[in-house]
């Protein structure tokens, strides 16, 4: 994402970041960012952090004060550690050229680089990962005809991706 584009001013309200629809945000929507609702483009927390880090949006709080990336991350995070890990994986996938969306059952749905859609779930190295849950996620992804990808992140925040297409216990 090129930094030569002027940053669009966004507003943070109730832990949500949005910008009014305009020609200036058309490019962001075309690149797969945000959801349109009530004549605004609303960003998921990971999207807002990514766009702020890349200089595509400048986020203001309710008083009109610009927020640093650190302040924005603090205000958007449910659980600071988990939110940051999720953001790191989102950023890695976006930097690789994928369109990334959050889902209710998985951490992300990923598309781009071909017709295949992928469902991504985050696994923390050194933590227990339930085989029953992996089996459930695999069955769902197969039913939806989507590839299941495990994003394994280690203590140094290195990320390795694995495709899971069968599971025998």
N, C-alpha and C positions, 0 to 999 in steps of 0.2 A: 504494500500500500504506500503510495508516494506521499511524501510530506509537503509537496509543493502546493497542495490544495489548502485553502484557508479553512481554519477550524470553524465549525458550526457551533453556535451557542446553544447549550442544552440546559435544562433546569432539573434539579433534584427536588422531588416532593414525595413525602411518605415512602422513602427508600425506592423510588422509581425515577428513572431518567427518561426525559422525553424532549422532543423538539417539534415545533409546529411544522406542518407540511409546507414545503416550498421547493423551488427548483434546486436550491442548495443541498437539500437532503435526498433528492431523487437518486443521485449516484449511490448513496449509502443503501437505499432500499434495493436498488438494482444489484448491488453486491451481496445481497442476502442479509442485511442487518435490519433488525427491528420488526415490529408489528404495527400496522396502522390501526388506530383506534381514536375516534372522535377528532379527526383532522390533525392528529399528532402521530409522530413516529416514536413508539415506546421501545426502549432497549432493555433487554435482560441485563442483570448485573454484570455478567461476564462480557457481554457486548459493550456495555458502557465503559468498563475498565479498559478493554482492548482499544476502543476508539479513542479514549482519552490518552492512553499510553502512546498511540500512534499519531497523536496530534490532530485527529479528525474532528473531535468535539472538545469544547471547553465547557465544563460543567459548573454551573452556578448554584449556590444554595438558595433557600427561600428569601434571603436578604439581598441576593445579587452578588454575593462574595464568591470569587472563583475558588474552586476546590483543587488542591493538589491531588495527584494520583493516590498518595497515601491516605489523605483525608477521605477521598471518595471510596476507597476500598474499605476503610473502617465503617463508613456509614451504610454501605451496601451489604456487609457481611452478616450472615446469620451466625455462623460459627467461623471464626477467623481462619483457623487452620484448614478446615474443609473447603471453605470458600476460596482460599488462596490456591489450594491444590487444584480445584476445579478450574480456576482461572488459568493456571499454568498449562493445563492440558488443552483448554479452549484455545489459548494463544498459540500453542504448538500446532494444533490442527489448522487454525486459520493461516498461520505463517506458511504452512505446507500447501495452501491454496484451496482448502475445503470450505464449504458453507456449513456452518455448525449451528444447530438449534438444540435447546434444552427440551427434554421430554419428561413426562411424569414417571415412567417406569425405568428409564435408563438415564444416565447422566447426559448423553447427547445423541442426537441423530445427525449423521454426517452425509453430505452428498457433494458431488463434484468429481472430476477426473473419471468420467464414465457414467454409465447409467445406474450402476450399483449403489444402493443406499446401505449405510452401515449404522448399526446401533452400538454405541460405545458405553461401556461401564468401567468405572475406575476401581482398580485394585491397588491397595497399599502394600508394598513389599514388607514382609515381616508381620503383617496382621492376618488374622484368620479370614479366609474366604470360604463361605458356605458352598459346598458342592451342590446342595439342594437348590440354593438360589441360582447358581450357575446353570443348573439343569433347567430351571424354570425360565430363565432369561433366554437360553438357547432354544427351547421349544417355542417361546413367543416369537423370537426373531425368525425362526424357520417358518412359522405360520404366516408371518408378515412378508416372507421372501426377502429378508434383509440379512446381511452378514453381521455376526456378532463379533465385536472387537473388544478385547480386554486391554485397557490402558494401564500398564503396571508402572507405578512411580516409586522410586526408591528414596532413601533418606536424603540423598544429595539432590533430589528433584530431577533425576534423569528419568526419562520416559521411554518405555519400550512397548510397542503394540504387538499383540498376538491375536490372530483370528481363531475363534473357537467354532468348529463345525461339527464336532461330535464329542460326547461325554459318556463314558462307561464307568460305572461304580461297582 
